């Protein structure tokens, strides 16, 4: 069973904890953690590690740049992650794509828009298939924001 206290949403590069996706998720899961992140990837990851601590069975939901953060955390600490849900994840950025991590078995679900002009679908799919062995990749008729 999903424990909402072990559920976290990581917003995108220009997003906040008050954005559309965060607001929707908060309405569905009031106990869900939805922190704000600022700065470089390194600064954001440094802020994420203490939030997640050493606790296990996390479900990480990450959108775009937050999807990159969630993927990096999962690849570094797979034993702490129960499930990974990525929304148009920015996996193609060099921080991930230049040296893809070893494949892992954490259940991963990706939703990606066919008309995404910010994070291209096919390179993201190829990289995700290379890294996440337990992957469900969903193409949707939408753009990067996934608002439809």
Secondary structure as a PSIPRED ss2 file (coil, helix, strand):
# PSIPRED VFORMAT (PSIPRED V4.0)

   1 X C   1.000  0.000  0.000
   2 X C   1.000  0.000  0.000
   3 X C   1.000  0.000  0.000
   4 X H   0.000  1.000  0.000
   5 X H   0.000  1.000  0.000
   6 X H   0.000  1.000  0.000
   7 X E   0.000  0.000  1.000
   8 X E   0.000  0.000  1.000
   9 X E   0.000  0.000  1.000
  10 X E   0.000  0.000  1.000
  11 X C   1.000  0.000  0.000
  12 X C   1.000  0.000  0.000
  13 X C   1.000  0.000  0.000
  14 X C   1.000  0.000  0.000
  15 X C   1.000  0.000  0.000
  16 X C   1.000  0.000  0.000
  17 X C   1.000  0.000  0.000
  18 X C   1.000  0.000  0.000
  19 X C   1.000  0.000  0.000
  20 X H   0.000  1.000  0.000
  21 X H   0.000  1.000  0.000
  22 X H   0.000  1.000  0.000
  23 X H   0.000  1.000  0.000
  24 X H   0.000  1.000  0.000
  25 X H   0.000  1.000  0.000
  26 X H   0.000  1.000  0.000
  27 X H   0.000  1.000  0.000
  28 X H   0.000  1.000  0.000
  29 X C   1.000  0.000  0.000
  30 X C   1.000  0.000  0.000
  31 X C   1.000  0.000  0.000
  32 X C   1.000  0.000  0.000
  33 X E   0.000  0.000  1.000
  34 X C   1.000  0.000  0.000
  35 X C   1.000  0.000  0.000
  36 X C   1.000  0.000  0.000
  37 X C   1.000  0.000  0.000
  38 X C   1.000  0.000  0.000
  39 X C   1.000  0.000  0.000
  40 X C   1.000  0.000  0.000
  41 X H   0.000  1.000  0.000
  42 X H   0.000  1.000  0.000
  43 X H   0.000  1.000  0.000
  44 X H   0.000  1.000  0.000
  45 X H   0.000  1.000  0.000
  46 X H   0.000  1.000  0.000
  47 X H   0.000  1.000  0.000
  48 X H   0.000  1.000  0.000
  49 X H   0.000  1.000  0.000
  50 X H   0.000  1.000  0.000
  51 X H   0.000  1.000  0.000
  52 X H   0.000  1.000  0.000
  53 X C   1.000  0.000  0.000
  54 X C   1.000  0.000  0.000
  55 X C   1.000  0.000  0.000
  56 X C   1.000  0.000  0.000
  57 X C   1.000  0.000  0.000
  58 X E   0.000  0.000  1.000
  59 X E   0.000  0.000  1.000
  60 X E   0.000  0.000  1.000
  61 X E   0.000  0.000  1.000
  62 X E   0.000  0.000  1.000
  63 X E   0.000  0.000  1.000
  64 X C   1.000  0.000  0.000
  65 X H   0.000  1.000  0.000
  66 X H   0.000  1.000  0.000
  67 X H   0.000  1.000  0.000
  68 X H   0.000  1.000  0.000
  69 X H   0.000  1.000  0.000
  70 X H   0.000  1.000  0.000
  71 X H   0.000  1.000  0.000
  72 X H   0.000  1.000  0.000
  73 X H   0.000  1.000  0.000
  74 X H   0.000  1.000  0.000
  75 X H   0.000  1.000  0.000
  76 X H   0.000  1.000  0.000
  77 X C   1.000  0.000  0.000
  78 X H   0.000  1.000  0.000
  79 X H   0.000  1.000  0.000
  80 X H   0.000  1.000  0.000
  81 X E   0.000  0.000  1.000
  82 X E   0.000  0.000  1.000
  83 X E   0.000  0.000  1.000
  84 X E   0.000  0.000  1.000
  85 X E   0.000  0.000  1.000
  86 X E   0.000  0.000  1.000
  87 X E   0.000  0.000  1.000
  88 X C   1.000  0.000  0.000
  89 X C   1.000  0.000  0.000
  90 X C   1.000  0.000  0.000
  91 X C   1.000  0.000  0.000
  92 X C   1.000  0.000  0.000
  93 X C   1.000  0.000  0.000
  94 X H   0.000  1.000  0.000
  95 X H   0.000  1.000  0.000
  96 X H   0.000  1.000  0.000
  97 X H   0.000  1.000  0.000
  98 X C   1.000  0.000  0.000
  99 X C   1.000  0.000  0.000
 100 X C   1.000  0.000  0.000
 101 X C   1.000  0.000  0.000
 102 X C   1.000  0.000  0.000
 103 X C   1.000  0.000  0.000
 104 X E   0.000  0.000  1.000
 105 X C   1.000  0.000  0.000
 106 X C   1.000  0.000  0.000
 107 X E   0.000  0.000  1.000
 108 X E   0.000  0.000  1.000
 109 X E   0.000  0.000  1.000
 110 X E   0.000  0.000  1.000
 111 X E   0.000  0.000  1.000
 112 X E   0.000  0.000  1.000
 113 X E   0.000  0.000  1.000
 114 X C   1.000  0.000  0.000
 115 X C   1.000  0.000  0.000
 116 X C   1.000  0.000  0.000
 117 X C   1.000  0.000  0.000
 118 X C   1.000  0.000  0.000
 119 X C   1.000  0.000  0.000
 120 X C   1.000  0.000  0.000
 121 X H   0.000  1.000  0.000
 122 X H   0.000  1.000  0.000
 123 X H   0.000  1.000  0.000
 124 X H   0.000  1.000  0.000
 125 X H   0.000  1.000  0.000
 126 X H   0.000  1.000  0.000
 127 X H   0.000  1.000  0.000
 128 X H   0.000  1.000  0.000
 129 X H   0.000  1.000  0.000
 130 X H   0.000  1.000  0.000
 131 X H   0.000  1.000  0.000
 132 X E   0.000  0.000  1.000
 133 X C   1.000  0.000  0.000
 134 X C   1.000  0.000  0.000
 135 X E   0.000  0.000  1.000
 136 X E   0.000  0.000  1.000
 137 X E   0.000  0.000  1.000
 138 X E   0.000  0.000  1.000
 139 X E   0.000  0.000  1.000
 140 X E   0.000  0.000  1.000
 141 X C   1.000  0.000  0.000
 142 X C   1.000  0.000  0.000
 143 X C   1.000  0.000  0.000
 144 X C   1.000  0.000  0.000
 145 X C   1.000  0.000  0.000
 146 X C   1.000  0.000  0.000
 147 X C   1.000  0.000  0.000
 148 X C   1.000  0.000  0.000
